[in-house]
């Protein structure tokens, strides 16, 4: 078996350095033990029966990381998860646990207090909520002083009901955000999880009452699974500030039932209406998020089920870039995609025409009637109308209109018209996303870290070429947890250059870059196409834009070592590796890879023959950087 030159002429003279890159280019994986050995990952596994972490609160300013798990809240050192944590034991009452078991719930996975809400309330207190064995409960945690010896205790006098703040079910998708002392939450309000709603609670005294979506109207929110919520300013007027939240729900078009993804918004100064909308939102609007691949026959392939959202900040706080992970809802075609949206396009949908439906058996059409004043969905502000000081001052026709027309007619489409990254016909789906903006030698790149339901994290960059097409480059695939378990949460520290990955198995701290693994040659480093890494004349090292070193070799857009490493002493002959195997038996083809970008070919020369045949149909399995071929 031997390797052959790449068909790419630009890297032919350097291919001798990369013939041993077979495994990573096929398996695309670094396993947990290798990451630990390389010093690029730190693990916190918790109790022997699993951590079951469901929430993280990373506070870079105060240097602390809170982790919500089963019956516990852990205070961790974000610099090193291996250090012994402090913890609060917060179990569900015994009688609640017994009632949960009698209801047929799983004693280990459901009948406990799974902490799902962790938010900074002020500089000294954190607001926390747990499922409480299907009886949600919330409380304040005092957290002051140094992480090692400061106050860290649950205030028992503040324990209160968590209904409409936290889900009953620890496995139900849920989101919440706390801003200006108000808690906004997308959750279920009942034991069975059928009444899904978006609510506001808490708030400074005496303004402490619930506001929620209308339970009597299915086309407000129907069987929703909430994903993310964010406060975003729309203009320079604070009265226009809104909460944008993202979810997927059941939609009926006539008799056709489907799952669709939505972006919705409410005004932060919405205090509810009068009569039919008392304690209900009066500014709630929603629009569809579309993520699809255009088909050659005009039929698009849709990724309908929203899984995660990440807002990438820009210089303008009002216009973050929205990254979204979707999966297909089809049982036949399995795939995942990442689509990117602009806030300008989202706002344009909300400023466009409303959708109208004559009845439950009809389809949504564009509303062409008269729109009342002020425009439904507008936040009350003295700037627009001095007579309308709060949402309770809205005219009846405005309240009536928005109650029956919460859906916008136009959908929101991705910036490029299609996904920037897709994965189809693989044995995993994408579940989580965080994005880092990285400055490289040849421009600025957005590096995506994508969690999967198999316990791995993909490190991906989408590169726009001169013809405006995009190239998907998978830089790494990290098997963070040895046991394949879904990634449930991810947080990124740009300050520490660390990624915190949570699952039911534990919490992993992973470095954003592993430049030393790309080898010890200029061409190896260049071919990696990792924006975090560059050749500094001696080794592949972390790229620092402000560095005074002049010999920084890096080419992310093309990955062309010929243009970057022309003056190096890399050898030009082909490297050939010969392995012997017994026919009809499996043979290990082992090498130590440096980059995913090398193109490798394998040939077989059978006994008694001088002819070498290219091996195309090989079944591969990976374990500790080994690939086994069965031919």
C-alpha positions, -999 to 999 in steps of 0.1 A, spaced: 0 0 0 14 34 -9 4 70 -11 2 90 -43 6 127 -51 -23 150 -47 -41 160 -79 -37 196 -68 -5 208 -86 0 236 -60 9 211 -33 26 183 -53 61 193 -42 51 192 -6 30 160 -5 59 140 8 54 156 41 17 147 43 14 111 32 8 101 68 -23 123 71 -46 95 61 -64 90 94 -75 125 102 -86 131 66 -108 100 68 -118 97 104 -116 135 111 -112 129 148 -90 134 178 -102 113 207 -105 122 244 -74 104 256 -53 121 229 -67 155 239 -59 149 275 -24 138 267 -18 169 245 -29 191 274 -57 208 253 -86 195 274 -96 194 310 -125 174 323 -150 177 352 -170 145 355 -188 148 388 -204 118 405 -200 83 392 -236 80 380 -233 111 357 -233 148 361 -264 155 340 -255 192 335 -281 213 319 -270 249 324 -238 270 325 -231 305 337 -196 318 326 -187 350 343 -153 361 328 -153 394 347 -154 377 381 -135 346 370 -161 320 378 -180 293 361 -213 280 376 -227 246 364 -262 235 370 -265 197 374 -287 171 391 -293 182 427 -262 203 427 -248 237 416 -210 236 411 -187 266 414 -157 258 391 -124 274 382 -128 284 345 -90 283 341 -88 246 352 -118 224 356 -97 197 372 -94 218 404 -118 207 432 -151 227 429 -173 241 456 -209 229 454 -244 235 468 -266 205 474 -301 213 463 -323 182 461 -360 180 454 -382 174 485 -386 137 492 -424 138 488 -420 154 454 -397 127 443 -421 100 454 -450 117 436 -428 119 405 -421 82 406 -458 74 411 -466 94 380 -444 70 360 -413 91 356 -378 78 356 -363 79 391 -327 87 379 -333 108 348 -364 128 358 -373 126 395 -346 149 408 -339 186 408 -322 194 376 -309 230 377 -318 246 344 -317 283 351 -286 302 362 -285 340 357 -266 369 373 -291 390 391 -267 416 404 -230 416 415 -237 395 446 -266 372 437 -274 346 411 -310 335 403 -314 298 399 -342 274 391 -345 236 390 -371 211 378 -377 199 414 -389 164 404 -416 179 380 -424 207 405 -402 237 394 -385 257 422 -364 289 421 -342 307 446 -314 332 450 -278 322 455 -254 345 474 -221 346 456 -195 371 468 -158 375 473 -131 351 460 -141 319 444 -122 298 470 -134 313 502 -162 338 494 -199 334 502 -215 306 481 -249 296 495 -285 291 485 -308 315 504 -336 293 517 -358 323 525 -360 331 488 -373 297 476 -404 302 454 -424 285 427 -406 281 394 -437 276 373 -435 297 341 -398 302 348 -384 267 345 -397 236 327 -411 206 346 -393 181 323 -354 182 325 -352 170 289 -376 196 274 -359 223 252 -361 256 271 -346 291 271 -344 320 295 -327 354 298 -325 378 327 -322 415 319 -331 446 339 -342 423 368 -369 407 345 -368 370 337 -380 361 302 -385 324 297 -398 301 270 -411 270 287 -441 248 295 -466 258 322 -480 223 330 -469 188 341 -476 173 307 -456 199 288 -484 207 264 -490 244 273 -459 261 259 -455 298 264 -431 327 265 -433 347 297 -419 375 317 -416 374 355 -397 389 384 -389 426 380 -383 454 405 -411 459 431 -439 466 428 -440 456 391 -439 418 398 -465 400 377 -465 375 349 -470 384 313 -473 356 288 -485 345 254 -522 339 249 -530 303 258 -564 304 240 -549 310 205 -529 281 190 -515 302 163 -496 324 188 -474 295 200 -483 258 194 -463 229 208 -431 250 209 -396 240 217 -377 271 228 -341 275 218 -328 309 226 -337 345 238 -318 377 236 -323 414 244 -315 435 213 -319 472 208 -337 482 176 -329 519 177 -311 545 198 -344 550 217 -344 526 247 -382 525 245 -377 505 213 -357 477 230 -370 442 224 -365 406 234 -360 384 204 -365 347 209 -361 317 187 -381 284 187 -396 257 166 -433 248 167 -461 228 152 -478 246 123 -510 238 105 -516 248 69 -551 235 62 -549 198 71 -511 197 67 -491 195 99 -454 204 99 -426 216 121 -413 251 114 -387 274 130 -395 309 142 -380 341 153 -404 362 175 -401 394 195 -418 414 222 -412 449 235 -393 451 268 -418 478 279 -448 457 272 -470 456 304 -499 437 288 -532 450 276 -568 454 288 -597 430 287 -588 400 264 -551 407 267 -548 414 304 -514 401 315 -507 390 279 -483 404 254 -497 431 232 -466 434 210 -459 397 202 -451 390 166 -433 360 149 -418 351 115 -406 320 99 -369 312 97 -360 293 65 -329 272 60 -328 252 28 -307 240 -1 -321 250 -35 -328 220 -57 -321 217 -94 -358 210 -101 -370 240 -80 -378 219 -50 -358 230 -19 -344 206 7 -355 221 40 -339 219 74 -369 227 95 -360 219 131 -340 247 149 -315 233 174 -294 262 186 -287 299 181 -255 320 185 -253 358 182 -219 369 169 -214 405 181 -204 433 157 -193 469 162 -230 478 162 -248 463 192 -281 465 174 -269 442 146 -253 410 157 -250 382 131 -273 353 138 -259 318 134 -285 290 136 -282 252 136 -310 232 120 -318 195 114 -342 178 91 -376 166 103 -377 137 78 -371 102 90 -359 93 55 -333 121 49 -311 129 79 -290 160 79 -279 192 97 -271 227 84 -259 260 96 -276 291 83 -266 327 89 -290 357 92 -288 394 95 -309 415 119 -317 438 90 -335 409 73 -352 399 105 -365 434 111 -376 437 75 -398 407 79 -414 423 110 -419 456 92 -435 438 62 -470 425 56 -490 405 82 -503 370 75 -541 364 77 -561 332 82 -598 330 77 -602 299 99 -585 267 112 -590 249 79 -576 277 58 -541 286 48 -522 317 57 -523 345 31 -511 381 29 -533 405 48 -544 432 25 -568 452 47 -563 484 66 -536 483 93 -546 502 125 -525 529 141 -501 526 158 -487 497 137 -493 465 157 -460 454 173 -447 489 178 -434 497 212 -452 525 231 -430 556 231 -436 593 236 -414 598 205 -442 584 183 -474 594 202 -475 613 235 -510 599 242 -497 563 242 -475 559 273 -479 522 279 -493 492 261 -525 496 281 -531 528 261 -533 509 228 -566 514 210 -589 483 210 -585 478 173 -547 475 177 -551 449 205 -577 430 185 -556 430 153 -524 417 169 -543 390 188 -554 374 155 -524 384 133 -493 375 152 -476 359 122 -457 379 95 -463 369 59 -427 371 47 -401 346 59 -365 353 69 -339 338 45 -302 333 51 -277 358 40 -261 336 13 -295 321 2 -283 287 14 -265 271 44 -228 279 50 -223 244 63 -241 211 59 -238 175 71 -259 148 55 -259 111 56 -236 109 86 -242 91 119 -247 122 139 -266 155 139 -255 190 150 -269 202 184 -249 233 195 -230 262 180 -206 289 191 -187 312 168 -154 330 172 -143 359 149 -105 354 142 -82 378 125 -57 359 102 -29 371 79 -52 371 48 -84 385 64 -110 379 90 -127 345 95 -156 332 115 -147 299 131 -176 277 141 -175 251 169 -204 227 164 -215 202 190 -231 169 179 -254 143 195 -224 119 194 -203 138 219 -180 154 193 -172 190 184 -165 200 148 -142 230 142 -153 245 109 -145 276 88 -166 286 58 -144 305 33 -158 328 7 -139 326 -26 -134 352 -53 -165 340 -72 -186 344 -40 -190 307 -36 -183 292 -2 -159 264 7 -166 243 39 -133 234 56 -135 211 86 -104 219 106 -108 194 134 -133 169 148 -128 164 185 -143 135 203 -145 153 236 -163 126 256 -153 89 253 -189 79 257 -210 91 227 -234 114 244 -252 145 230 -236 179 236 -261 198 256 -244 232 261 -214 251 249 -199 284 262 -168 301 248 -143 323 266 -126 346 241 -105 360 270 -91 326 279 -94 311 244 -113 281 259 -145 263 250 -167 247 277 -186 217 265 -214 202 286 -231 168 284 -248 143 307 -213 128 312 -196 159 325 -181 193 315 -150 196 292 -127 226 288 -112 226 254 -86 249 239 -97 267 208 -65 259 190 -39 230 189 -13 244 166 14 221 177 -5 191 164 -1 204 128 35 192 126 69 207 124 71 220 88 59 251 71 38 233 45 21 212 71 11 243 90 -1 261 59 -22 232 47 -40 230 80 -58 263 70 -65 270 107 -69 308 113 -56 304 148 -22 290 136 7 302 115 43 292 107 66 315 126 98 303 110 104 275 136 71 259 144 34 260 139 22 284 166 -7 305 177 -12 334 153 -11 368 171 -21 397 148 0 422 168 31 401 167 63 418 155 75 387 138 77 391 101 80 355 91 44 346 97 33 321 70 -4 315 67 -29 310 38 -64 303 50 -82 311 18 -63 288 -5 -41 266 17 -13 269 -8 21 260 7 38 266 -26 32 304 -22 41 305 15 69 280 19 88 284 -13 121 291 6 119 263 31 141 231 29 112 207 27 121 176 7 105 171 -27 105 133 -31 74 113 -25 71 94 7 61 58 3 50 35 31 46 -2 25 24 -24 47 19 -62 43 -14 -79 49 -31 -113 45 -58 -115 19 -94 -117 32 -82 -104 66 -83 -69 81 -51 -48 81 -43 -17 102 -31 12 81 -16 34 108 -1 69 106 1 100 126 -19 128 108 -12 165 109 -39 180 88 -74 172 74 -66 189 41 -42 164 26 -55 142 -2 -43 106 2 -47 76 -21 -40 40 -12 -30 12 -36 -28 -25 -32 -3 -48 -49 -14 -84 -47 11 -114 -44 27 -124 -77 17 -92 -95 36 -60 -102 4 -40 -109 -9 -16 -82 -46 -11 -80 -62 19 -63 -82 9 -32 -116 28 -34 -140 7 -14 -125 5 21 -145 2 53 -129 22 81 -131 23 118 -111 46 140 -96 41 174 -67 59 189 -56 73 155 -58 39 138 -78 31 107 -85 -5 98 -91 -14 62 -111 -44 51 -105 -54 15 
